[in-house]
């Protein structure tokens, strides 16, 4: 095809082309937000006054700069939870707070502190002051030692997550303290318990549903390849109605779905729901990690059998 023929084809194809974005996948979120907020009043006769997103999203700044109407930003608690864990691990690595000593900030301690932080958020929704106090209670809990226990702010009662207060209520001697977090992480708690941040996460919402529908879309049409809006429609239908949307689509096309298709849809939906119910269990997590590790090991073995296949200057070095 010559250049003239290619340009002629583009001119004829452009009116019916469904492609509406050109750019990198990272800039897609910002452009989508500008389109949604820009047409909300004209097309849907409503205003999207809140935006739930992660902390480093540029979509919120783009919408504010466009000045459509006032918009308030909300934070996803999952991203705040991850932000706390990332900050703790980064601090431990930068200041060499790990190791085997009693006050080490190990990976296990970071995970415990991260879980305490999320627990403080989830159990004090719409109560920023109580949420902040619970966050600092977890900090003081992990700063405690046998000589200086600091569990005054920890929950009291037989169901408390604090092992010290739980033992006191039960009338048994508290077990010894096994961990003590260095004072170096206090700035992290100052930042992650700031009033402005707590106001944005007191709702307790997450982006789980958004991430789920995105997973359905990207499984059908990768970000790097434009495949049209049909795959997006199929992904949204599957997200809303499950695998049974296939029979409905065939019905709209005038095709009667067979028994085998209906049985397949039922089996797929039951399997998906069962996996969702078991997603958080330890055995399922362990099996998922083992499956991923097996795939990586298989790839490494294949690459070893094949030997070097590509690399900068590989052929020149042999010559």
C-alpha positions in Angstrom: 0.0 0.0 0.0 1.4 3.3 -1.0 1.4 6.4 1.2 -1.4 8.0 -0.9 -3.5 4.8 -0.6 -2.9 4.7 3.2 -4.0 8.3 3.6 -7.1 7.7 1.5 -8.0 4.7 3.6 -7.6 6.8 6.8 -9.9 9.5 5.5 -12.6 6.9 4.7 -12.1 5.0 7.9 -12.0 8.0 10.3 -15.8 8.6 10.5 -16.5 5.0 11.6 -13.4 4.5 13.7 -14.2 4.0 17.4 -10.7 5.0 18.6 -11.0 8.0 20.9 -7.6 8.2 22.5 -4.0 8.5 21.4 -1.2 8.5 24.0 0.4 6.4 26.7 -1.6 4.1 29.0 -0.5 6.2 32.0 -2.2 9.3 30.5 -5.4 7.4 29.9 -6.9 7.9 33.4 -6.5 11.7 33.1 -8.1 11.9 29.7 -11.0 9.7 30.8 -11.6 11.8 33.9 -11.7 15.0 31.8 -14.2 13.5 29.4 -16.5 12.2 32.3 -16.5 15.5 34.2 -16.7 17.6 31.1 -19.9 16.0 29.8 -21.5 15.2 33.2 -23.9 18.1 33.1 -24.5 18.2 29.4 -25.1 14.5 28.9 -26.1 13.1 32.3 -27.5 16.2 34.0 -25.6 15.6 37.2 -22.4 16.6 38.9 -19.7 14.3 40.1 -18.7 16.1 43.3 -16.4 13.4 44.6 -13.5 11.6 43.1 -12.2 8.4 44.7 -8.6 7.7 43.6 -5.1 7.0 44.9 -2.8 9.6 46.3 -0.6 10.1 43.2 -3.3 10.3 40.6 -3.0 13.3 38.2 -6.7 12.9 37.2 -7.9 15.0 40.1 -5.5 17.9 39.4 -6.5 17.8 35.7 -10.2 18.0 36.6 -9.6 20.9 39.1 -7.5 22.8 36.6 -10.3 22.4 34.0 -12.6 24.2 36.5 -15.8 22.4 35.5 -17.2 22.8 39.1 -16.0 22.1 42.6 -14.8 18.5 43.2 -13.7 17.0 46.4 -11.0 14.2 46.5 -11.4 11.0 48.5 -8.6 8.6 49.2 -8.9 4.8 48.7 -8.1 3.1 52.0 -6.3 0.3 50.2 -3.8 2.8 48.7 -3.3 4.5 52.1 -2.7 1.1 53.6 -0.1 0.3 51.0 1.4 3.7 51.4 2.0 3.1 55.1 3.7 -0.3 54.4 5.8 1.2 51.7 6.9 4.1 53.9 7.9 1.8 56.8 9.9 -0.6 54.6 11.6 2.3 52.9 12.6 3.9 56.2 13.9 0.5 57.5 16.0 0.2 54.4 17.3 3.7 54.2 18.3 4.0 57.9 19.2 0.3 58.3 16.7 -0.4 61.0 16.4 -4.1 60.3 18.4 -7.0 61.6 18.1 -9.4 64.5 18.3 -6.9 67.4 15.4 -6.5 69.7 14.3 -3.1 68.4 14.7 -4.0 64.7 12.1 -2.8 62.1 11.9 -6.1 60.3 9.6 -7.0 57.4 7.3 -8.8 59.8 7.1 -5.8 62.1 6.2 -3.6 59.1 3.4 -5.9 58.1 2.1 -5.8 61.7 2.1 -2.1 61.8 0.5 -1.9 58.4 -2.3 -4.2 59.5 -2.8 -2.1 62.7 -3.1 1.0 60.6 -5.8 -0.4 58.4 -7.6 -1.9 61.4 -7.7 1.6 63.0 -9.3 3.0 59.8 -11.9 0.3 59.3 -13.1 0.2 62.9 -13.5 4.0 63.2 -15.3 5.0 60.0 -16.7 8.5 59.9 -15.0 9.3 63.2 -11.7 11.1 62.3 -10.7 11.8 65.9 -11.2 8.2 67.1 -9.4 7.0 64.0 -6.4 9.2 64.7 -6.3 8.0 68.4 -6.5 4.4 67.2 -3.6 4.9 64.8 -1.4 6.4 67.5 -2.4 3.6 69.9 -0.9 1.1 67.5 2.3 3.1 67.4 2.6 3.3 71.1 1.7 -0.4 71.4 4.7 -1.3 69.2 7.0 1.2 71.0 6.4 -0.6 74.3 8.9 -2.7 76.2 8.8 -4.9 79.3 10.3 -2.0 81.3 8.1 0.7 79.8 4.7 -0.7 78.6 2.7 1.9 76.7 -0.7 0.3 76.2 -2.9 3.0 77.8 -4.6 3.8 74.4 -4.9 0.2 73.3 -8.4 -1.3 73.4 -9.3 -3.0 76.6 -11.4 -6.2 76.9 -11.2 -9.9 76.1 -11.6 -9.2 72.3 -8.8 -6.6 72.2 -6.1 -6.9 69.6 -3.6 -5.8 72.2 -2.0 -8.9 73.8 -1.0 -6.9 76.9 -4.5 -5.6 77.8 -6.1 -8.8 76.8 -3.9 -10.7 79.2 -4.6 -8.2 82.0 -8.4 -8.5 81.6 -8.1 -12.3 81.6 -6.1 -12.3 84.8 -3.0 -13.9 83.4 0.6 -12.6 83.3 1.2 -10.7 80.0 3.7 -12.3 77.7 7.0 -10.5 77.1 7.3 -7.9 74.5 9.0 -9.2 71.4 9.3 -6.1 69.3 10.0 -2.4 69.7 9.9 0.0 66.8 12.5 2.8 66.6 11.5 6.4 67.1 12.6 7.1 63.5 9.2 6.1 62.2 7.3 8.7 64.1 7.3 11.2 61.1 5.6 8.5 59.1 2.8 8.3 61.6 2.6 12.1 61.7 2.1 12.2 58.0 -0.3 9.2 57.8 -2.5 10.4 60.6 -2.8 14.0 59.4 -6.3 15.5 59.8 -6.5 16.3 56.1 -5.8 12.7 55.1 -8.1 11.2 57.7 -11.0 13.3 56.4 -10.4 11.8 52.9 -10.4 8.2 54.1 -13.1 8.3 56.8 -15.6 7.0 54.3 -13.9 3.6 54.2 -14.4 3.1 50.5 -11.9 1.3 48.1 -11.3 1.1 44.4 -11.8 -2.7 44.4 -14.8 -2.6 42.1 -13.0 -0.3 39.7 -9.9 -2.5 39.7 -12.0 -5.5 39.1 -13.7 -4.1 36.0 -10.4 -2.9 34.8 -9.0 -6.4 35.1 -11.9 -7.7 32.9 -11.2 -5.0 30.3 -7.5 -5.4 30.1 -7.8 -9.2 29.9 -9.8 -8.7 26.6 -8.0 -5.6 25.2 -4.5 -4.8 26.4 -3.6 -1.2 26.9 -1.0 -1.3 24.1 -3.4 -2.5 21.4 -6.6 -0.8 20.3 -9.3 -3.4 19.7 -12.5 -1.3 19.6 -15.3 -0.7 22.0 -16.8 -4.2 21.6 -14.4 -5.8 24.0 -15.1 -3.1 26.6 -18.8 -3.7 26.3 -18.3 -7.4 26.7 -16.1 -6.8 29.8 -18.7 -4.5 31.4 -21.5 -7.0 30.7 -19.4 -9.8 32.3 -18.7 -7.6 35.3 -22.3 -6.8 35.9 -24.0 -10.1 35.0 -21.4 -12.7 35.1 -20.9 -15.3 32.4 -24.6 -15.6 31.8 -24.5 -12.4 29.7 -23.4 -14.6 26.8 -26.9 -16.2 26.5 -28.5 -12.7 26.7 -26.3 -11.5 23.8 -27.1 -14.5 21.7 -30.8 -13.9 22.4 -30.6 -10.3 21.2 -29.0 -11.7 18.0 -31.8 -14.1 17.5 -29.8 -17.2 18.4 -31.2 -19.6 21.0 -28.5 -20.7 23.5 -28.0 -24.4 23.9 -28.0 -26.5 27.1 -24.2 -26.9 27.0 -23.7 -23.1 27.0 -26.1 -22.6 29.9 -24.4 -25.3 31.9 -21.0 -23.7 31.1 -22.2 -20.3 32.3 -23.6 -21.7 35.5 -20.4 -23.6 36.2 -18.2 -20.6 35.5 -20.2 -18.3 37.7 -20.3 -20.7 40.6 -16.5 -21.2 40.3 -15.9 -17.5 40.3 -18.1 -16.9 43.3 -16.4 -19.7 45.2 -13.0 -18.3 44.5 -14.2 -14.8 45.6 -15.4 -16.2 48.9 -12.1 -18.0 49.5 -9.8 -15.2 48.2 -8.6 -14.0 51.6 -8.0 -17.4 53.2 -4.4 -18.4 54.0 -4.5 -21.7 52.0 -5.8 -19.9 48.9 -3.1 -17.2 49.2 -0.4 -19.9 49.6 -1.7 -21.8 46.6 -1.8 -18.6 44.5 1.8 -17.8 45.4 2.9 -21.3 44.7 1.2 -21.2 41.2 3.0 -18.0 40.4 6.3 -19.3 41.6 5.8 -22.5 39.5 5.2 -20.3 36.4 8.3 -18.3 37.0 10.4 -21.4 37.6 9.1 -22.9 34.3 10.1 -19.8 32.4 13.6 -19.8 33.9 14.1 -23.5 33.0 13.0 -22.8 29.4 15.3 -19.8 29.1 18.2 -21.9 30.4 17.5 -24.6 27.8 17.3 -22.1 25.0 20.4 -20.3 26.0 21.0 -16.6 25.2 18.5 -15.4 22.6 19.0 -11.6 22.6 20.9 -8.9 24.2 22.8 -5.7 23.4 25.9 -6.5 21.5 25.4 -10.2 21.8 26.3 -11.1 18.2 29.1 -8.5 18.0 30.8 -10.0 21.1 30.8 -13.5 19.4 32.2 -12.1 16.2 
